[in-house]
Amino acid sequence: MNRRSAFFVLAALATLLTLAFLFAPLLAVFTYTGPRELAEALGDQSSREALLLSLETTAIALAIVVGVGTPAAYLLASRRFRGRSLVLTAIELPLVMPPAVAGIALLAAFGPNGLFGGLVSAAGLELVFETAGVVVALVFVSAPFYLRAGIAAFAALDARLLEAARTLGAGPFRAFATVALPSARDGLASGVALAWGRALGEFGATLLFAGSLQGVTQTAPLAIFADFSKPDGFVSALALSAVLILVSAALLLGVKLLGGDRSIEGTVGR
Amino acid sequence: MSGGAATVTGAAAGLRARVRVPLRGFELDLELESRPGTPLALCGPSGAGKTSALRILAGLLAPAAGRVALGDEVWLDSERGVDLAPERRRCGLVFQDYALFPRMSAWRNVAYGIPAPRRERRAAALTMLDRFGVADLAEARPGSLSGGERQRVALARALASRPGALLLDEPLSALDAATRRGAIERLRGVLAELDVPTVLVTHSFDEAALLAGSIAILDRGRVVQRGDAAAISASPASPFVADFAGAAVLRGEASGEPGGLTLVRLRGGGELRSVDPAGGPVAVSVFPWEISLEPPGAPHSDSMLNRVAGEVTSLTTVGNRTRVGIALPQPLTAEITEDSAARMKLEPGTRVVAAWKASATRVVGGR
């Protein structure tokens, strides 16, 4: 056996091991959850509420992240200023922050007795034990994923394309919308997919900051944990998990296809 | 283009600029004027500040101080705090690598800057592409176009926006040698028809001589000589200009000859041979240091296939070499040592024979 094929065999083994390990839990969830259990899970009032709340809060959080994050990512990618690398590192800090720490930090900042709690209540907002608090937690944990992808996408943009647009009569807004955004589309789409995935799975920060009130702050992951904590709740927790996996997968695929992500196009045979 | 196309306000007006800006290692300090019908070439080696000059004109780079105006329309006046954004200057800029929008088809690239209602743009863009002979590529993305096709789309895009001035940054440098010859002739035709001031930037004196009516030689941010190509080549102001601004460009009609050589009958008289294949109207270039001068009727060696008689029009000594301007009647420049010039007793009006090899004669323009 020559060295090249020995390497190939080892790499193939590693790949098999990786895939088997990653797919084993997924396989188990769907083995235990037949169509009947899935239907039951969706029929259950609290599960349905949790799922809808998850979709609603993640959608709002993503809208905020994309709306505010896109121009911010563009500016951070295209301007050089003192302390820029420090800012870029700080943006990524929530990525490595344990979710429970994020929840505590959010409480310390925006909780009733937090650093900016006065500002929040002066604005007439209630966050703790409220749906708005879930959105705040989701934005906090998911925004770095989107910003990172967005900054990378805009940094790869050829600045002369924007200059060409300007000399052709486009103002900064039109140049951004017609040249910068389409060029960064793939990167932004994968940022949306990553951020949305992170938001859908959010657990710790939401639990600590907004609590787990059914119908108000109890998102699908929190409902799964609530089910799991009940005696004999394992099966319904599994069923809701299966639903959440399907929803996440559909969202991920949808966003990536919308963004024209080539790595995904290959896997779905386009 | 739709009715009343070409003539826009101030179209007959010249583009004038006087700007100063510190660049890496030196200061760009430039004064220029370009009138419609006489394209101006900023010509100089890499890093002389040519592209920065164009970017200042287009509004993409802010100078430390200066004034830029198209006719009576002031684009920049640092003393009065005027600095129009690029989109308000009506400046068509053709980028060095064309900077076509990669995700738009050719016609959408061209339509991008057309100042017309959205639904009229497609027809206008197609007309413009047709003018450049690439209407059949309207739906193609830039990535699938050849260099020559990209250049045409880029020109169509710049001109479709009805610019008040046209700026070209090394318009031919992204093309391979074979494409370049045809592209030069086409560009000449386009520039000749334009009624707006044109400034082009090139590191090649041949290109400047072919495309521009007026040349400014730029060295480290400063114009070291201005004039037309023949005058600069015949009377370089400094050794730098002499080294840089060499080639004389001659125009004529080419035809193939047995033996694989190309015969070029020069406009106004005389003929020469080149080893480059060509046919029809062409431009050829020859460097002054390739040419030797002889008195008429002198015995000659046979390796010089080209022998054209002419009259000395000027003598300029730069260092220990002398540039001799000759009328064939097309202007040609020879470079000889100061000694030879003295021995031959050259002076304006002297008849001489200019001799050089066919292999030193490059076909630079033509089909």
Interface residues (C-beta under 8 A of the other chain):
Chain A: D158 R160 L161 E163 A164 A165 R166 T167 L168 G169 A170 G171 T178 V179 P182 S183
Chain B: A58 G59 L60 A85 P86 E87 R89 R90 C91 G92 L93 F95 D97 A99 L100 F101 P102 R103 Y112 G113 P115 R157 A158 S161
